[in-house]
């Protein structure tokens, strides 16, 4: 299987949306590539499940694009089914070439960015099986402005968006939170809120696992938004005595013990969904998180102090 890691095989000048796709044609399963810049990694367990109950008669059309410049054909939708077909092909009669092909809808002349956008449309409008990480990567390839800005901010802090964000110190898995925090724009001093939150977490928990786990980033952003004059260094110092995993557990406990209606108001009810890229996520837990951070902030702070928060 041919794979590529980016869009180096095309230029905007020689590719673009051209003609309507050809439908219900048959394509050779060994002539199809995958563009890893927007496709998620192959799940071998998923391939095996499909192969175990494989039926050539029930095989549904895959979606493929033929790139004009490279001439290669790339799977937009159906990579796991194609891989399963390759797995079971040796069990079929060797002389029957029909088992070398699968039904497909074939586009011609789409750019990798347009492939990525079609991949997003198929996986968000037709079914809800796409992970937020995969959707984020596809939005990057499609050139979505918000996603590109977020990725630049994240990478400028030597971090990345990726799986296992709870355990890997440089990987942020809370994609919903990144979009929501970015949509908040700037803080009271004109500084980008997303950058402020990332810097705060890196300073507070430089080596701790779970530092990027939900709902911690969104909670910190909401605290900064609600209390713009708070002494953030004080909050950071007080948070260092509590591991991120334990802090998240406290937030979950407060959330489960409180009335959601008391925790959320008009501005806290839901994460902002930028152009429906990522599914809506209730933000009531961030309101519970703000209560926890406020208690930490007030530790060892005497009553009547001017630095206390209302």
Steps between C-alpha positions, in 0.01 A plus 500: 500500500639838401499765769596866501557730792399833355386697200831524315368321192267775382482874444190725507571600141456155349229340711156592622137387492428395144222258409226309682619164633459170321286267705479123534824429318750235607855583608793271566564471874877492444506832311363716781706721730436677829593860585601493866481878529125472559424128530516344848736205554376159392343308789610141458233376742231676296637347179489153657139550613397596147697211351340248738154577363606607153254467211584605146129522422437748783807717437392865482662756273815667620585861408818565304669797331730483199755780522577657166861594563617174659252267335463315827166392639447569871232361729289772661256266672527124543864430581416232758265318262768502229758364742256225602444415133875461455509275806233258371605511132744206528205279601316573174554325163827633359375508142199723567614862466167624638638429846779751429250785474240675716214737412586868529397858442789664317574873509761647268716805553437573867793648689610340829330788682176427317539131575536587868188717492300221334636258762370737770160536332455125462599420855309780673181516294449131423624343820647595836792255517776756449714589800570862584872440441433367148266789430762747620765350271260505207416866567872574493539344158185675379656833599238604754615842635405438865672162505813641337515777762453253784770271363746788468435609860539144630817425303659830598492362858671175389176311542281314256142384465481123516372186663584400857497862601440403861828312530735645238646825630520668158172372353175688557196280452231746615411619149157636598663715766758638255227622264300646786793680662614634162150635435531710818749721315713715728504558874440832675853610409478415131698176525382191315306285745613166356867594523452625856340173607769285338777707657331482841467123491858449383630724779280346769546138399821477293540122531170362625284254306131585459582871484315530166210275599142628490357708661817667630592727203144627458464550876812716514380704203164556664669605827717754314197630315286536810774645721723708269660688793590185696862439592569214259840431655328443833261253340792322335691468829198363682418252223849347505423319822223305330578259215291556185338157530388576857384850402286354221352251748405789731333680210304188412389460862378860519324459166319184612393657830366828362186602317603564138265799486692660786835437338429651159375837385445657162869520414599161639227275365679346202829494323495724197486288187697668222314430174391159633850357464486324835185374671355713782617414851323613821722738693333464838801300617723800437273700730558237767870525424498875557360439849788261572762743368344783701537296819864431418557866426363597842720257693689680779337828400349684794140622502464856377814488287479721193624214286204276586262426214130577518 
